[in-house]
């Protein structure tokens, strides 16, 4: 399934003494916090990309963004349009590494280390071969 390159959603910045709370009215659960406006903008983009990527991965329907005039605000809240470009973020998520713990006999570990074996590369190659991806 193809996903858009860009998303634009309204974030609501709520100003408090200790910082700025960030919510997205169209995306329940997509929340963050910044100590100042610069950090809040950065955090808003990061949380929006992560939230939308998760929805894409789970096959959830991403809602149409609300219009600015439809957002109801309190006294200390400001609407802010947040735009994110997803392709680099998706690529980074799909190529990130995960740590795995495995066990091998002690003698085999010694011999492999002595010969300079790169365990990560060897395991990746073996899994690719097993899955017929090599």
LINDATA-V899692 format. One record per backbone hydrogen bond with DSSP energy under -0.5 kcal/mol. CO is the residue of the C=O (numbers start at 1). NH is the residue of the N-H. If there is no record, write none. Layout:
co & nh
CO & NH
CO & NH
This chain:
co & nh
5 & 86
7 & 84
9 & 82
11 & 13
11 & 80
12 & 14
12 & 23
13 & 15
13 & 78
14 & 21
16 & 19
19 & 16
20 & 34
21 & 14
22 & 32
23 & 12
23 & 25
24 & 27
27 & 30
29 & 31
30 & 24
32 & 22
34 & 20
36 & 40
37 & 41
38 & 42
39 & 43
40 & 44
41 & 45
42 & 46
43 & 47
44 & 48
45 & 49
46 & 50
47 & 51
48 & 52
49 & 53
50 & 54
51 & 55
52 & 56
53 & 57
54 & 58
55 & 60
56 & 59
61 & 63
67 & 70
67 & 71
68 & 71
74 & 77
76 & 15
78 & 13
80 & 11
81 & 83
82 & 9
84 & 7
84 & 86
86 & 90
87 & 91
88 & 92
89 & 93
90 & 94
91 & 95
92 & 96
93 & 96
105 & 109
106 & 110
107 & 111
108 & 112
109 & 113
110 & 114
111 & 115
112 & 117
113 & 116
117 & 119
118 & 122
119 & 123
120 & 124
121 & 125
122 & 126
123 & 127
124 & 128
125 & 129
126 & 130
127 & 131
128 & 133
128 & 134
129 & 132
